[in-house]
Amino acid sequence: MFSTCGTVWVYSKHLFVASDTPFNEAIVHSLDLSCALATCHSLTNVDEKLVGDTQDLEIYKFSGFSYREPKEEESGVKAIVSSNSNSDNKQEENLSVAILHIFYFTSKRKRMGVIVKNPENNQFEFYMKGAPEMVLERCRKSSIPEDIDHILYNYTRSGYRVLACAMNPLNPILDDEMKSQKLENLEQNMKFLGLIVLQNKLKPQTIPTIQLLHKAAIDTVMATGDAVLTAISVAKECHIINPEIPVYLAEMVDEEIRWERFVSSAEDVSKQNILNEPPWVNNELGGDYTLAVTGVVLNAYDIFAKNGDANAEYSIKVLLNKCRIFARMSPEHKTLLVSRLQSIGLLVGMCGDGANDCGALKTADIGISLTEAETSIAAPFTSSIPDISCVPIVLKNGRCALTTSVQCFKFMAVYSMIQFTNVKILYVLGSGLTNNEFLSQDLLTVLPLAMAMGSTGPYPKLSKKQPTSSLMSVAVIGSVLGQSILQAIGMVIVYEVAIALPFYESVDDAGDDYLNDANTIVYLMALLELLSVCVAFNEGKPWKFPAYKNVYLMVYISCLFSLHIYLVLWPPQWLMDLYNIAWFPMYMRLALLGIWGGYSIVAYF
């Protein structure tokens, strides 16, 4: 799941302002609108550089105003913005505006505001910027163009991000009264100034990454705070949804859920596109389609379902399976979406870069933050790559780590069974392993092999097939049991072959509980079996590189293989003394290697 703002697109300088006089012109020189662009933000100056929300930065740059911190004598002032002396608009020449108080943007408000003052005439004004539906309902109808809905529809349907601006003149406010001002009292009967329209330019890696995820059979979902029409347009552009299949969207209108068909051109807009029932009812649509809903609609269905409405519960299941676009999502809505997706048995990954994503990032099975700001606290992963190309990297490394963990578990489990079988056979015969033999198995063989197994890197291609995620799965338990039985059979065969040959001397005849033929033959077989099991469990594709790509593992296996073959075929006396092994004839040595070779083939395949 992707949160769009800054995640799949980047705010570009393709920005223009639509004002109401005349409304159809791209850029109109309006003093109030210029002041709104220059002041309605939460930017701050750090080391002579403006920092803050990327969207606010682009809008402020477009205004052409300069920014400075207040001087010591300018108490109660947060910042001062000034127009350029060579401005094309004569009204803006040498204009300075002091920002006195900021009502910061929140996802719940969907708007922000500032109280400003013109130092020259002491005129106080309130400017607001935010989601069009939130701003327009607080403006005087006489200041709003009649065709505003049509214009908003055209912009959002084309994939633009649209913000509305408004203002109110204020009576002078004393410094000690400034902090007590309430937004609700200032935003009544405002004058509508115009629309800020931003082009959502996709980041270069967005489309390739989404295509890569789809090839790996990983569904992608967009959760955004933008308008639903904007979200649909962007989702089609970045291939989250197929541009060829119909899209049905739902919004809350007059406290009722209204479904309609998304249309791609203005002439198609008509009441015929409004549906009387949800699109999945009675299978009216037929064929493939996708859905787009707002956060309010998702929340409404969730509330109805929790109150026992069977139709709403079914609707939620359809939404979770068919809906790929969730628009106007608040932080609570995003968290609800993640929880609901998890409730139907899905593993959910969330990628976002804003404070609005913290709850969803924390709730998701895989949370990836694209910023080192507040979201990085909630997310398990923080990417230094500022785009969604980090998602396949996390998935590939995660699958590799999961596979390695399961492999190490199986290796350690079968190693325990190999040592148990080795010791059990010798105990039955009245013998046992020496300290050096235990140490050679534990510290010289198993520990380095287990550590080297973890050095194999992820396979570069993201596969449709998913690795086993449960140690108690049939595949894991079956593999461990199968290898445990095989290794026991291998040791028993070696022992049975040895006792049938004339050289064999029993433990009682040898007169030594540790230095005898049974100890030597069964112990050497156990050492060789450990190498075979390690190779057998080190499967590579499709989640890891093949074992031969792991340099550390291959070097150590080669060293152990050489040592063990040397120990079986031509051991010098000092090495026999070190390992506490007895001499036995060459034909038995070759028989031992032959049995081990047969065991290895069966164990691997």
N, C-alpha and C positions, 0 to 999 in steps of 0.2 A: 504494500500500500504506500502510495506516495502523497505527501503534502506538497502542493505545487509551488507555492510562492518561494522562489529562489532555489527550488529543488529540481524541477524539470525545465524551468525557464529562467531567463535573466532579464532584468529590467533594462531596456535599451534606451537610447536617446530618441527613439521614435515616439515622441510625446507631443500632443497638441491639446489646445484648449478650445472647447466649444462654448460660446457665450450666447446669451439670448438676444443680443442686438448687434447685427443680425445673427440668428442661431446657426445658420448653415455655413458660416465662414469658419475656417479652421482656427485662425488666431485672431483675436480681437483685443485691442488695447483698451482695457478697462482698469481704472485705478483700483477699484475695490477688489477685482479679481487678481490683479498683480499683487496686492497686499496679502490676499489669502494664500497665494502660492508661496510668497516669501516668508510668511510668519507661521502658518498653520503646520507645524512640525515639531519634533522633539530632538532636533539635532543639537550637537554640542561641539565645542572647539577643543581638540586635544592636540597639543604640540603643533599649533598653527594649521591643523587639518580638521575639516568637518567630518564627524563620524556620526553614525546613526543608521536608521533603517534605509535600505537601498532605494526603496520607492520614494521616500521623503527627499533623499539626496538628489534624485533625478528631477523631481518636481521643483526643488529649490533652485537647482542650476538653471532650469528653464526660465525662472523668473528674472534672472539677470541681476539680482540684488547681491550686495556684499554683506558679510556677517562679521560682527565683532562682539567681544565680551564687554560687559559694562565696566565703566571706571568706578573707582572707589566712591566718588561722590554721587554716583547714580544708584542710590539704594533702591531696593525693591524691583530692580530691572534684571531680567534673566538674560536678555540679549538685545542687540540693536541691529536692525537690517536697514541698509541704505541703497537707494537706486543709483545707477550710474549717471554721471552728469551728461553723458551723450545719449541718453535714452531717446528713442523715437517718439515716445509719448511725452508731450510737454508737461503734463500733469505730474509725471513721475520724476522730473528733473530735481535733483538734490532732495528727494524725499527720504526722510528717516522715520522709522517706526520702532518703538520700544515694545518688546514682548514682556508683559508683566506677569502673566499667569498661564499655565498650561493645564488643560484637562486631557490627560494622556489617553491614547487609544486603548481600548480593551475589546476583546472579541465579543463580549456581551453587549457593549454599546454599539460597536461597529462604526464608531465615529470618534473624532477628537475635536477639541476647540481651544482657542487662545483668546486671552484678553490683551489688547494692544492699546498703545497710546501714541498719538502724534505729538511730539514734544513742542512743535511750533505753535499749534493751536489748542493743545491740551484736550483734543477730542479722543474719547474712549470708544473703542469698537470691539465687537466680538466676532471672530471668524470661525467657521466650522468647515470641516472636511470629513467625508466618510462615504459609506455605502449609499447609493442614490435613494433607495427606499426609506432609509432612516433620515436622511437630510430633507428630502422633499416633503415628507409628512409634517415637518416642522416649519415649512415656509408658507408665506402668504400665497394663496392660489393666484392672485393677480400678478405675481412676479414669475409664475411658472408658465412656460410656453404650452400651448394647447397640444402640440404634437410631441411632448416630451416622452411619452411611452413608446411612440413609434421610433423616435431617435435612439432611445436607450436600447430598444429591441435590436435595431440595426447594428449598433456598436457591439453589444455583447454577443450577438449571433455571429459576428465576424471575428470573434476571438479577442476583442479588446477588453482591457480592464478599465472600468469606468468608476470614477469618484465624482461626487457632487460637492459644490462649494456654496456657502451661504454666509450672510453677515447680518448683524444687528448693531445699530448705534446705541451707545450706553451713556448713562449719566456718569459724571465723574465719580470715581471710587477711591476712597482713602486707602492708604497702604495697609493699615491694620484691619481693613475690611476685605482685603483682596482674597485671603485664604479661605474666608467663610463663604465666598460666592459658590452657588450651586449651579451646575450645568443646566438642570431642568428649568431654572428661572431665567436663564439667558437665551435659551434656544427657542423661545416662543415667537411665532409670527416673524420669522426671519425673511430676509430678501434673498431670493435665489440668484446666484451670480453666474453659474455655468457648470460645465462638466470638464473634468480632467480625464483625458483618454490616453491610456498607455498601451503600447503594443507589447504583447507577450512573446518575445523572441525566444524560441527554444534554444537551450544549450546544445552545443554540437553533439554531445554524447547521449542525449536523451533518446532519440529514435533508435540508434544502434543497440543501446542497452535494453530497451523495451522489447525490441525484436529478438534479442538474444534470450531474454527471459521467456518469451512466448514459445520459442523453439524448444526450450527446456520444459515446456508444459507447466510453467509457473504463471498463474493469473495475476494481472496487475489491476489495481484499483486506484482511482484518483479521489483524494479527500481534500477539498479546498474551501477557503473562505470566500472565493469569488462567486459571482452570479452563475446560475446554472447554465445559461446560454453560453457564457464565456468558457465555462468548464467543458461543455460539449465540443465546442469548436477546437479548443486546445487538445482535448483527448483524441479527436479525429486526426489532428495534425501530427501528433506524436505516436499514433497507432495504438493507443490503449484500447480504442474501439475501432472496429472495421468501418471505414467511411461509407461502405456500400450498404450496410444493413440499417434498417430504421431504428430510430431512437425515440423512446417515449419518456417524457419527463413529468414529474409530479411536484407541485408547489402547494403551499397552504394559502388558500384564498378565502377570506371571510370565515376563518376557522373551519374550513372544509378542505379536504385533499382533492385537488383537481388534477386529473391526468390529461395530457395532450400530446400530440405527435409533433416532434421537432421538425421544422421545415427549414430549408436552406436558402430560400429566397423570399423577398418581401411580398411578391405577388401571390405566394402560396398561403399567406397568413389569412385564415378565415375561421369562423366558428366551427366549421366542419372538422377541424383538427382536434377539437375538444372531445374527449371520450366520456361516455356516461358511466363507465365502470373501469376498473384497472385493466390493463391490456391483457393480462393472463386469464381473465375470467372467461369461461366457456370456450377457451382456445380460439377466440375470434380472429386473432392475427394470423396464425399459421406461420411456418417458416421461422427463421432466426431473427432475433431482435435483441436490443439491449435497453437498459433502463438508466435514468438519471433522476435523482431525487435530492431534495434539500435536507439539511440536518433536522429542521423542524418536522418534516414529514416522517423521517426515520424515527425520531423521538416519539411522534404521535402513534405510529404503529407499535412501537415498543411498549408504550403505556397501555394501549388497548390490549395487547397480548398478555401483559402482566395482570390485567384485570379479568382474564379468563376468556377473552374473545378469540374463538377458534379461527375465525376468518383472518383476524389480524396476525395470529401466529403463523398461519399459512402464508400470508402476505410477506411477513418478515423473511421466511425461508426462501420465497421467490426472489425477494430483493437481494438477499445475500448471494444467491446463485446467478442472478441475471444483471444486477446493477453494477456498473463499472464507474459511475460518476456520482460522487456525493458532494454537493455544493452548499455554500453558505453554512459550513460546518464550524461550530464553536469547539473549543477544547473538550467540552463534555460530550459533544456529539462524536468526535473522533475516538474518544475512549470507549464510548458505547459501541461504535462500529467494530472496533478491535475485539471487544468482549463478545459481541454477537457472532462474529466470524469464528472465534475460538469455540463458541458453544456448539457449533455444528461439526466440530472435529477438525478444523483447519489449523495449520501452523501459520501464524501471521507475522510477516515482517513489516516494519514501519520505518520509512525514511523521511525525515523532515529537518527543517532548519530554524524553526521559530519557537517562541515561548508557547504558542498555541498547541504545539505538538508534544509537550512534555508528558502529559497524562497518557497519550496513546503510545509514545515511545517506551514508557515504563511498563505498560500493560502488555505490549506485543511480545511475542516469543523472541523476535530479533528486532531490536531497536537501534537504528543508525542515525546519528546526528551529523549534519553537515557543517556544523559550526561548533566552535569551542566556547560558546557563550552558555546561556542558562540551560539549553536543551542537552548539553553534553553531560550534565549532572544526572539526568534521568535515563539517558540512553546507555546501554551496555557498550556500544561501539561509537567512537567518534572518528569521522573520516577527515583526513587532510586533503582529500580530493573533493572539491566543492561541487560535485555533480553526482548523479545516480550511477555512474559507472563503478562506484565502490560497491554496489549491491552484489553483482556477480562475484566480485573478489571475496566478499564476506561469505557468500554461499559456498564458493569453491573451497575456501579455507575451512569453513565450518564442517562441510562434508568430509574433507580430508581428516580433520581432527577427530570427528566422530568415528570414522572408519578406523583410524589409528587406535583410538581408545578401545574399540571392540576387539581389534586384532591383538592388542597387548593383553586384554582380559583373557582371550582364548589361549594365547600363548602361555600366560602364567598359570592358567587352570590346567592345561595339558602338561606343562612342566611339573606341576605338583603331582599329577597322576603318574608321570614317568618316574619321578623319584619315589613315589609311594610304591609302585609296582617293583621297582628295583630293590628297595629295602625289604618289601614283603617277601619276595622270592628268596632273598638271602637269609632272612630271619627263619623262614621255614626250613632252610637247609642248615641252620645253625651258624650262619655267617652274618656279616654286616659290612657297612661302608665305613671306611676310616675317615678321620677328620679332613685329611687332604683331599679325599675323594668328594666329600660333601662340599668343601670349599671350591674345588675345581668346577663342580656343577653350578654352584650358586653364584660365586663372585667372578669366576673366569669365563663362564659360558653364558648363563642366563641374564645376569644384570647388564653386561655390555650390549647383548643382543636386544634386550627390551628397550634400552636407551637409544640404540641406533635405529630401531624400527620407527621411532617418532620423527626421524629426520627426513623422511620421504615427503616431498612437496606435493601440493594439489595438482591434479591434472588440469591442463589449460582449458579444456572444453567442458562447459556446463552440461551435464547429462540430464535426460528426462528421468532416469532411474534414480531412486533415492536409497541411501544406505540404511541398514538396519539401525534403529534408534533405541532398541530395547535389548538389554542383556538376557532377558528371560524369553526372548522370541524363539520360535521353533528352529529357525536357521542357526542361531548361535548355540543353543543347547544341543541341537543335533550334531553340529560340527564338533563341539567339545566331546560329546559322548562317542562319536565315531572315531575321532583321533585317539581318544583314551583306550578304546577297545583295540584299535590297530597297534598301538605301541605295546600293549600287553601281549598281544599275539606275537609280535616280533620278538620280544624278550623270551617268551616261552619256547618259540621255535629254535632260537639260538641255543638255549639251554638244552633242549631235547636233542638237537644235533650233536652238541658237545658230549653229552653223557653216552651217546651211542658210539663214539669214537674211542679207539684204544688208549689214547693219551690221557683221557680224563681221569682225574683223581678226586675222590670225594673229599668233603671237608674233614671228615673224621680221619681219613687216610693221610691227608696233608698235615694234620697235627697243628694247624694254625687257623684260628677263626677268621682271619682277615686276608692273609696271603695264601690264596688257593685259586683253583681254576674257575670255580663257580663265580666267585667275586669278580675276577678279572673279566671274564667273558660277558657277564650280564652288565657290569659297569660300563665297559666299552660300548656295548650296544646302546645303553641309555645315553651316553655322550653323543653318539652319532644320531640318535633319534631326535635329540634336542635341535640339532642343526636342520634336520628334515622338517620338523614342525615349524620352525621359524620361517623357513622358505615357503612352506605350504600356506601359512597364514598371511604372508605379505602379498596379498592380492593388490594389483595396481588399478588399472582402468575399471570403471570410468570415473573414480573419485580421486585416485592418487596416481602419481607416476609409477611405472613398473619398478619392482625392487632393484633391478640392475641400474636404475638411475640414481639410487641412493649410494653415494660413494662410501660413506662411513660404514654402512651395513655390508656392502660388498667386500670392502677391504677386510673387515673383521671376520666375516664368514669365510673368506679365503684363508685368512690366518688360522682360524680354528680348524677348518677342513684339513689344511696341511699338517697342523699339529696332531690332529686325531688320526689321520692316515699314517703319519710317522709313528704314532704311538701304537697303532695296530700292527703295522708291518715290520718296522725296523727299530724298535725302541732301544736306546742305549741303556746300560745298567743304571746309570745315575737317574735317568728319567723313570725307569721301572721302580727304583727305590722311592723316588719322590711321590709317584702316584700309587705306590704299594700294589703293583700288579705282578702276576706270576708269568713265567715263560710258558708258551704253548706252541705247537708246531705250525709251520707255514700253511699247511693245507687247511687248518682250522681258521687261521687268520683270513685266508681267501674266502672260506665259507662264510665267515662273519661279514665280510664286506659284500658278498653276494646277497646274503639275506637282507642286509641293510639297504642295498640298492633296490631290491624288490619291494621292501617296505616303503622306501621313499617314493617310488613311482605310484604305488597305491595311495599313499598319504597325500600326494600332490594333486592327483586327478580325482 
